[in-house]
Amino acid sequence: SNPPKIITAVAPIYPKIAVMTGIEGLVVIEFIIDENGLPTRLTVIKGHPMLNQAALDAANQYRFLPAVQNDKKVKVRWNIPFKFLSQMY
């Protein structure tokens, strides 16, 4: 069986208000990669109210080669950590 592979990765857009107020942190988005390689059922499993939406928007734009098991494309659970650090901007 082959795990999914990332085709397109998207960096989150750091919310200006979070940058201005010095909000930093890690947001972890968990989701299901469907048989077409699209992220579905996205949820925040760790985050910050001012950063969560930016991370969700970025994760939603990721594209994958779907996981394959027994020569069949299958759904798989995945997560992506997004780091928001003010010195990055």
C-alpha positions as CSV (number, residue, x, y, z in Angstrom):
1,S,0.0,0.0,0.0
2,N,1.2,3.5,-0.8
3,P,0.5,6.5,1.5
4,P,-0.7,9.8,-0.1
5,K,1.8,12.2,-1.6
6,I,1.5,15.9,-1.5
7,I,1.2,17.4,-5.0
8,T,0.4,21.0,-4.0
9,A,1.3,22.6,-0.7
10,V,0.0,26.0,0.2
11,A,1.4,28.3,2.9
12,P,-1.2,30.0,5.1
13,I,-1.7,33.7,4.9
14,Y,-0.8,35.1,8.3
15,P,-3.7,37.3,9.5
16,K,-2.6,40.9,9.8
17,I,-4.3,41.4,13.1
18,A,-2.4,38.4,14.5
19,V,0.9,39.8,13.3
20,M,0.1,43.2,14.7
21,T,-0.9,41.8,18.1
22,G,2.1,39.3,18.2
23,I,-0.1,36.2,18.1
24,E,2.0,33.2,17.2
25,G,1.6,29.5,17.5
26,L,1.0,26.1,15.9
27,V,-2.3,25.1,14.2
28,V,-2.8,21.5,13.4
29,I,-5.5,20.6,10.8
30,E,-6.7,17.1,10.6
31,F,-8.7,15.9,7.6
32,I,-9.6,13.0,5.3
33,I,-7.8,12.8,1.9
34,D,-10.5,11.3,-0.4
35,E,-10.0,9.0,-3.3
36,N,-9.5,12.0,-5.6
37,G,-6.7,13.4,-3.5
38,L,-8.8,16.2,-2.0
39,P,-8.9,17.2,1.6
40,T,-12.3,16.7,3.2
41,R,-13.9,17.0,6.7
42,L,-11.2,19.5,7.9
43,T,-11.0,20.1,11.6
44,V,-8.7,22.0,13.9
45,I,-7.1,19.7,16.4
46,K,-4.8,22.3,17.9
47,G,-4.9,26.0,17.3
48,H,-5.6,29.6,18.1
49,P,-8.9,31.5,17.3
50,M,-7.0,34.1,15.4
51,L,-5.0,31.6,13.3
52,N,-7.4,28.7,12.7
53,Q,-9.2,30.0,9.7
54,A,-6.0,30.9,7.8
55,A,-4.7,27.3,8.5
56,L,-8.0,25.8,7.4
57,D,-8.0,27.9,4.2
58,A,-4.4,26.7,3.4
59,A,-5.1,23.0,4.2
60,N,-8.2,23.1,2.0
61,Q,-6.0,24.1,-1.0
62,Y,-3.6,21.1,-0.6
63,R,-3.8,18.5,-3.3
64,F,-2.6,14.9,-3.0
65,L,-1.9,11.7,-5.0
66,P,-4.4,9.6,-3.1
67,A,-3.4,6.6,-1.0
68,V,-3.5,3.2,-2.7
69,Q,-4.2,-0.1,-1.1
70,N,-4.6,-3.4,-3.0
71,D,-4.5,-1.4,-6.3
72,K,-7.4,0.7,-5.2
73,K,-7.5,4.4,-4.2
74,V,-8.6,4.8,-0.6
75,K,-9.5,7.5,1.9
76,V,-6.9,8.2,4.6
77,R,-6.7,10.4,7.7
78,W,-3.9,13.0,7.6
79,N,-2.8,16.1,9.4
80,I,-0.7,19.2,8.6
81,P,0.9,21.4,11.2
82,F,1.1,25.1,10.3
83,K,3.6,27.3,12.3
84,F,2.8,31.0,12.6
85,L,5.8,32.9,13.7
86,S,5.9,36.7,13.5
87,Q,9.5,36.9,12.4
88,M,8.5,35.0,9.2
89,Y,6.7,38.1,8.0
